[in-house]
Amino acid sequence: MNFYLRNLSTIRTKLNLFLLLYIFLSFFATTATAREIKTKSDTLTSQQKFDFNYAFIDANRQLMLGNYSVAQGLFLQCLKTDKNSSASYYQLAYIDYSLKDYDNALLYAQKAVQISPKNKWFNFLLSSIYQELNDLDNAIEVYKKLINYYPDNYDLRFEYSSLLALNKQYSKAIKVCNKLESTIGFSEKISMQREKIYLMQNDFKGAYGELNKLIEHFPHETKYYLILADAYVTNNNFDQALKVYNSLLKVEPDNGEAHFFLAQYYIQNKEYIKSFDELKKVFASKSFDPEQKVQMFLSFSKAIGDNKDLNDKFKELFKVLLETNPDNIDVKILNTDYLFQNKEYAKVQSELEYVITKKKDNIYVWQRLLITDNFLEDFKSMYAHADDAVKYYPNQSFFYLFKGLSAYQLKDYNTSVDALDFGNKLVVESDPLKKQFYLYLGESIYQLNNYDKAFSYFDKYLKIEPEDTYVLNNYSYYLSLLKRNLVKAEQMSSKTITLEPNNSTFLDTYAWVLFQSKNYPKALDIIQRAINNGGDSSSVIVEHYGDILFKNNKQDEAVVQWKKAKSMDSTSENIDKKINTGTIE
């Protein structure tokens, strides 16, 4: 069972104790250390004290500026004046610690503690260095001594228990927590410490018990319910997690995370109606992460599949998602998928145009936008979008294909060829897009009257798709218009009507190839089939019918068909001449 829930916080492998060394200790270097100097300088002469203080202050200034090497030199100079300056040893230890030179840092820190054994900050640094050197026994010993010096400092005991746990001395760590609790009373901090220690030794029962204690003491604190539920989920104990989330909802009925879990739980158990009810509550929350909502929506969609009974609920759920997160980009993208499925292409185009102004790095959005432009046959928009897309994705052949296609539709054949040629070079032979580049390169180059090159691309395409009837038809028709290679044209055209015997366009092309080959009787038979299969609604086919009738010595019938073609708004340049002269050249 997969759940999109936050993971339990992992136990740190290194403890920072309860200070930020890089910040706090730097501050300490310029304040507390100055006081430390005076106590260690009673045996110095006035001049030595002056020289020492001057060097020490300058060293701290260089340290604050990050000039470590200069600061080191000055602190060493201080030690030449006063070899018992624990503050100078401490600062040298701190610098080496910052530079991760832990061996040298250890020597200086040990010296500082030796001179000033009760100084907490010196001991904190020493313990941290031991930890970095994986010497937990000595790190623990440092805290043990500090506790003897400061028995009423409860933070020291708390950190002591953490170090014991890191050193896998779990029983001792728990005992320290228990003793501390018996002294100061029940504490959230101590209880959470015990919970972490239990988890470190895989004592899940102990961890669960500790969290339940926290819930008992703080019944309105939702975070403990969530941590406990997460613990159960981590150990695949989903039924117990369910109980915890239900208890949480009694305390906080609108808790989004609880409803989120329940929705997933019910989806996994195929209880879709219950899941839907929980998802509605999640989606209605404006504070809940929209990306998680989208994930859940997709999970719900995938889970129900083609379940028609849930289709209305699916729509209702999506409506809630859209209403509560109308400006979220991920929700908008999801909405375009939904609109696309319902063939609302104009709305899809509008939404995606907005999305790309906010999220230009989403290649899926650009692809979907171009496909939508194509469905709308909005080639001006397609060209503009493809032209933008290639600027963001200069190595994506898909976008050059659409730029070339749109330029072709806009009759900008030179631009079409340039885009398609560049994109074609980006595509390997095995890529399914390769044949599309061949096809549209052939069509565009043909329009530029470079027939041999155009036909070479059609040939390449047909090697990949030998039974593509539309390419076979166009290629054979182009050859017939040029009266070139008519045998090949007839073979290709004949193949189209074998594959689609009732296609009036294919029948017309085949008849016209036969006409150009001067096989007029057969051409007449084929063109009549085209007419009988709906070709009489095409002015081009009707005009061809007239031409073929004429060549079959049926001049009067031919004129009738030419007049009919003209009445259908034929754009043929010779139609009037044919009608007026009753002949064709």
C-alpha positions, 0 to 999 in steps of 0.5 A, a space after each residue: 500500500 502506497 501512501 503520500 504521507 510525510 516520513 517520520 523524522 530520522 534521528 540525527 547521526 551527529 548531535 549539535 547539542 543545543 548550540 549552533 557552533 558556527 554562530 554562537 561560539 563565534 559570538 562567545 569568542 568576542 564576549 565571554 572570552 575577554 572575561 576569561 583573559 583577566 582571570 588568567 592574566 594576574 601574573 602578567 606585567 602591565 605591558 604583557 597584559 596590554 600586548 595580550 589584550 591587543 592581540 586577543 581583540 584583534 584575533 577575535 576581529 579577524 575571526 569574525 571577518 573569517 580570516 582564519 589564518 590571521 586569527 590563528 597566528 594572533 591567538 598563537 601569539 597570545 599563548 606566547 604571552 600567556 601559556 595558560 590562556 584557555 580562551 586562546 586554546 578554545 578559539 584555536 580549537 574552534 577555528 580548526 573545528 570550523 575547518 574540519 581539522 578535528 585532530 588539531 581541534 581536539 588538542 586545543 580543546 583538551 588544553 582549554 578544558 584542562 585549564 578551565 575544567 568547569 567552562 561549559 562552552 569549552 566542554 561543549 566544543 570538546 564533546 562535539 569534536 569527539 563526536 566528529 571523531 566518532 569517539 562517543 565514549 569520550 563525548 559522553 564522559 565530557 557531559 558526565 563531568 559537566 553534570 557533576 559540576 552543574 547537577 541542576 542543569 537539566 539541559 545537560 542531562 537531556 543531551 547526555 541521554 541523547 549521546 548515550 542513545 547514539 552510543 547504543 546505550 539505550 537502557 542508560 539513556 532511558 534511565 536518564 530520561 526517567 530520572 529527569 522526569 521524576 525530578 521536574 515532572 512530566 515533560 513533552 521534551 523528555 517524552 519525545 526524547 524517549 520516543 526517539 530512543 525507542 525507535 532507535 532500538 526498534 522498540 515500536 511498542 515503547 514508542 507507541 506507548 510514549 506517544 499515547 502518553 503525550 496524547 493523554 496529557 495533551 489531548 488537543 495537540 494534533 501533532 502527537 496524533 499525526 506522529 503516532 499515525 505516521 509511526 503506524 503507517 511506517 510499520 504498515 499497521 494501517 488499521 491502527 493508523 486509521 483508528 488514530 486518525 479517526 480519534 484526531 477527527 473527533 478533536 479536529 474535524 477539519 484536519 486535512 491530513 487525517 482526511 487525506 490519509 482516510 481518502 488514500 486508505 479507502 482508495 487502496 481498499 476500493 471503498 470509492 464512495 468513502 474515499 470520495 467523501 474524504 477527498 471532497 473534504 481535503 479538496 475543500 480546504 484552501 490551506 491544503 497543498 494543491 500539488 497533493 490534491 492533484 496527486 490524490 485526484 489522479 490516484 482516484 481517477 486511476 483507481 476508479 478506471 471506467 467505473 461509470 457509476 463513479 463518473 458523476 462523483 469524479 466530475 464533482 470532485 474535479 469541480 471542487 478541486 478547480 473551485 478551491 485552487 483556480 489559479 494553481 498551475 498544476 490544477 490548470 494543467 489537470 483541467 486542460 486534460 479534462 477539457 481535452 477529453 471533452 473536446 473543448 479545444 478552445 478552452 484548452 488552448 486558452 488555459 494552456 496559453 496562460 500556463 506557459 506564461 507562468 511555466 515555460 519549462 514544462 515540455 508537456 504543456 508546450 506539446 499539448 498546446 501544439 496538439 490542441 492548435 492542430 485540432 482547432 486547425 489554428 495554424 497561426 497560433 500553432 506557428 507562433 507557439 512552435 516558434 516560441 517552443 524551439 527557443 526554449 527547447 532548441 534540441 526537441 524535434 517535435 517542436 520543429 515538426 509543428 513549426 514546419 507543419 504550421 508554416 506549410 499550412 500558412 503557405 510559407 513553404 521556405 520556412 516550412 522546409 527550413 524548420 523541417 530540415 533542421 528538425 529532421 537532423 535531430 531525429 534518429 532513423 528509429 524515431 517514429 517522428 522520422 517518417 513525419 519529417 519525410 512526409 512534410 518535407 516532401 509536401 513542402 518541397 513539392 510546393 517549391 517545385 523541386 520535384 525530384 527532391 520532394 519525391 525522394 522524401 515520399 519514397 523514404 516515407 513509403 519505405 516505412 509506411 508502404 500502405 499509407 493510402 493518403 501518401 500513395 494517393 498524393 504522390 501518384 496524383 503529383 506524378 500524374 499532373 507532371 505526366 512523369 513515371 506514370 507506371 509507378 503512379 498507376 501502381 501506387 494509385 491502384 494500391 489505394 483503391 484496393 485498400 479503400 475501394 469506395 474512396 471517391 478521392 482515391 478513385 478519382 486519382 486513379 482515373 486521372 493517372 489512367 487518363 494521363 496514360 491515355 487509357 481512356 475507357 478504363 479511366 471512364 469506368 473508374 471515374 464513374 465509380 468515383 462519382 457513384 461513391 460521392 464524387 459528384 459533390 466535388 467540382 474537381 472530380 466532376 470536371 475530371 469526369 467531363 474531361 474523361 467523357 470528352 476523350 471517350 468521344 462523349 462531348 455533349 456529356 462532357 460539356 454537361 459535367 463541365 457546366 456542373 463543375 462551374 456551378 459548384 464554384 470550380 476554381 479551374 482556370 480552363 473551365 470557361 474555355 472548355 464550356 465555350 469551345 466544347 473541347 480541351 487542348 
